[in-house]
C-alpha cells in the first residue's frame, strides 16, 4: 500500500492540537489529525473549566473539547481516531505510521501529544478522579472549587510547594504529605511553604486511601512510614503533585528532549524543534504553565510556523 501524502499532520488533540487544526485548516493546509490515546487530552478529566476566556459561566472539559473539535471540522480539518505509533524524521519527508501500519508522508508535523499527570494509582484515587469528585493534579485549575475548605496535597518538589502555596490562599487548611524526611524542592520554595501558617507538612507520610461518600472526597487515610501508624485527615480535595510525564517517547531518536522528556524549542518564542518542518505545541514542551489557554496559544503558533515553513519550500 502506498503512503498517504499530506501537507500537515497533527499528532495528538487537546487545546493545542485542535487550535493548530483550526489555523492550519483555514490556511488551506488540509491538516490531518490523529487524536491519540485520550481524544481531547487532559481536559477530558476536568469537570469544570472556569478560567478559559470567553466562557463566563464555565464549561466542562469534555464539552469544551467537543466544541473545539467541531470548530476544526467546520474548516474541514480531517480528524481521525487512533494514534501514531512510530515516526522517522531522518530525511526531508516526515514519515509516520499509525497503530494499524498506515504510512503517512507529511511535509510538516505538529506534535501536540501533551503530558500525562502521574497519580499514585490507588483504586480509591482513580475512582474519585474518574467521577470528578475531589481528586486533581492541577491546583491552579481546580483550587478555586475548594475555597474555605480543607485539602491534602501529595508531593515534595518545587511544583508541589508552588501548588500547596497556591491552595493556601484559597483553602482553610492545606496538609502536605511528603513521603521522605526531606523535600526535593529548592530551599526558597521549601521555606515558603514552611512559613505559611495554614500549611501543615507531614514528613515520612503517604496516602494509602482516598475516603469518600461515593460522590466526593471526605478525607485521606495516611500512614507514617517510620512507625506504621495510620490516621485519617478530613479533606474535600486531594491534589497529586508528583510530576507529569510528557508523551514524547516515539520522538526521542529524532527530536531534542530535555532530561525529563519535554521537547526543547529550537528557538525560544517559536514552536520550532531541531527538525525542520516539525513543530511542537502544548504540554509536550511546556512544564511551566500547563494551562488550556497557553496550550491553545502555542497551537496557533505551531500552525503559523508550519504555514511559513511550507511557503518557504515553494520559493
N, C-alpha and C positions, 0 to 999 in steps of 0.2 A: 504494500500500500504506500502510495507516495505521500510525502509530508505536506501538511497544510501550510500554506504561506500566508502570513498576515503582517500588517504594519505594526500592530501594538498588542502585546499580551500583558494582561494584568493578572498577577498571581496573588490570590487572596482577596477577601472582601472587606467588610468593616467600613468605617467612615473614610479611611484613606483610599481604599480600593474603589469604592463607589464614587467618591468625588473625582478621582482620576478618570474613571469611566465616563462621567458626565462631561468633563472638559475635553477628553480625547474624542468622544463621540461627536461633540459639537464642532470639533476641529477637523471632522471628516477623516479621522484616523481609523475608523471602523474597529474599535477595540474589542478584543475577546477576553472575557474574564473567567477564570476558574475560581469558584468561591472558596474552595478549601474545606478543611475538616469541620470548621464551625462557621457556616454561612452567616455573615453579619458580624463575626468576630466576638470579642469580649463583651460588647454591649448587649449581646443577646442574653447575658446572665444578669443584666442590670434592670431592676424593676422599674425604677423611675429616674429619668434624666431631667433634671431641673435647671442645669447650668449651660445648656446649649442655646445660644441666642436665637430668638425667633419663635420659641415655644413658651409663651408667658405662663401657661398652666402646666408646663412639664409634659413629658411624653414617656411612654415605656420604651426601654431599649429595643426590644424586638420590633415594636411598631415603627420606631424611627428608622430602623434598618430596612423594613419593607418599603417605607416611603422613599428612601434613598435609592433602593433597587428599582422601584417603579420609575423614578425620575431618570435614572440611567437608561432604562429600557425605552423611555419616551424618545430619547435621541438615538435609538437603535443600537445601543451597546449590546453585544452578543454575550449574555450572561449564562454561564453553564455551571451545573453542579459537578462535583468531582474535584480532584486536585492534581497538581503537578508533582510527579514523583522524582524526576531526575532532570538535570539540566547539563548542557555543555556550552559554556561561554568561551571556548578556547579560540574560536575563529570569528570572522566578521558576521556570520549568520548565528543568531542565538537559537540554539536547538533545545527544545523542551519536550518531555514525554509525560503523558497523563498516566494515571494508575492502570489504565487499560492498554497502554502501549501506543496510543495515538501520538504521532510525532508532529510537532509544530515548529516551523521556522519563522521566527519573529524578527522584524527589523529593530524593534525596540521592546524592552521588557520593563514593566514597573512592578517591583516587588512590594507587596503590601500584606505580607504574611503575619504581621503582628507579633505579639508575645503572649505567652500563657502565664497567668499568675500561678505561683506554686502554693499549694494548700497542704495541710497536714495529712489529709487523706483519711480522717476519722469518718466512719459512716454517718454519725450524727451531724458532723460539719457539712458533709456533702448533701445531706437531706435538707438542712435549712438553707443551704446555698441554692439548691435547685428550686425551692419554693419561694425564694426571695424573702426569707423570714428572719433576717438579722445577721447573716454571715456575709462579709465583704472583704475584698482585697484592695479597696481604694477608699481611704478616709476622705480625700478631697471630693470624691464623687458622692459618697453616701453619708458622711459625718453629720450633715445637716438634719437628717431624719432622727438623730439621737440627741437633739438639743435637750439639755436639762436631765438627761438620763445617765445611767452608769454603763460603761463599756469596758471591754477587755481587748487588749491588742497583744499579739504574739510577734516577737522579732527582737533582734539585737543589733542591727546595723543602722547606718545613717538614715535610711528611708523609714525604718520603724520608729526611730526617735522623732523624725520630722512629722510622721503621721500621728504619733502619740501627742506631740505638742499641738498639732492642728486640732485634734479631738478635744484637748484640754480646754480650748477656748469655747467649745460648744457644750461639752458634757459636764455633768456634776462631778463625776469621778472617772478616772481612767486607770485601770490596772494593767501594768505592762509585765508580760511574762517573758523572762529571759532564761533560756534553757541551761546556761552555764553560769559560772560565778562572775563572768566578765562580759561587758558589752563588746561588740565588734566595731561599734561606731567610733567616729573621731571624738577626741576629748571634748571639743566645743559642743558637739551635739549631745553627748552624754551629760555634760554639765547643765545644758539647757533643760533636759527632762528632770534631772535631779533637783533643780531649783524651782520646778513648777509644783506649787503646793497640792494641786488636785491629781497629780500622777503618783500612783504607788507602784514601786518597782519590786517585783518578786523574783529574786535570782534562784537559780537551780530549780526552776519550776516549769512544768509543762502541762498543757491542756490534755486531758485524756477523754473528755466527753463534753459535747455541747448539749446543755439541758434545755428543754422547751416544753411547751404545752401543745405541740402539734402544729400550731400556726406561726409561732415566733419563738425567739430565744428568750429564756428566763434566767439562765445562769451558765456558768462554766465550772465543770469539775476539774480540779487540778491536783497534781501530785508533786511533792517535793522529792527531787532526785537523790538527795543526800540521806534522808531518813525514811523515805517511802510513805510519809503521811499524806493523806488525801483530804481535801476540803472543797467546799463549793463557794463560788463567788457570784453574788447576784449581778446580772447584767442583761441588758436587752439587745446589745450589739456585740458581735465578735469579729474583730478585724485581724486578718492574717497578713503580716508584712515580712514574709521570709524570702521575698525576691520574685523575679519573673524570669522566665526562660524564653528568649526570642526564638521564633520558629524559622531558623535560618540554616539548619543543618545541611540541606541539599545544596546550598550555595558555597559551602566553605572551601571547596577546591578552586574557586574562581574569584570570589568576592572577598575583599579585605574585611575581616571582622575584628572586633576588639576582644580582650581576654574573656569576656563573658558571653560572646556570641552575637553582640549587636553589630549591625552593618555600619562601617565607617563611611562618612561622607568624604568624597574625594576633595571637595571644595566646600568649606563651611558656607552656609547661606544658599546652598543649591540642593538638588536631590541626586546629584551625580555620584555614582560609585566609581571604583577603579576600572571598571569595564565600560568602554564607550558603548552607548546605546542601552545600558542597563541603569535603571533609576530606582530609588527607594523612597517609600512614603510610609508614615505612621510608626507604630511601636517597634517594628523590626529594627529601626535605627534610633528610637527615642527612649532613653531610660530616665529622662528627667521629668517630662511633663505628663505623658501618657493620658492625655485627655482627648475626647472625641473631637473637640474643636481644633486642637493642634494637629491631630491626625488628618482631618479634612483639609486643613491648610496645606500640609505637605503633599496631600494627594493632588491638589491643584498645581503645586509647584512641579511635581513629577510629570504631570501631563503636559504642562507648558514646556518643560525642559525636553521632553521626548519630541514634542512638535518641532521645537527649534533644531533638534538633532536631525530629524527627518528632512527638514528644509535644507540643512547644510549638506546633506547627501545628494540632493538634487542639483546642487550648483557645481 
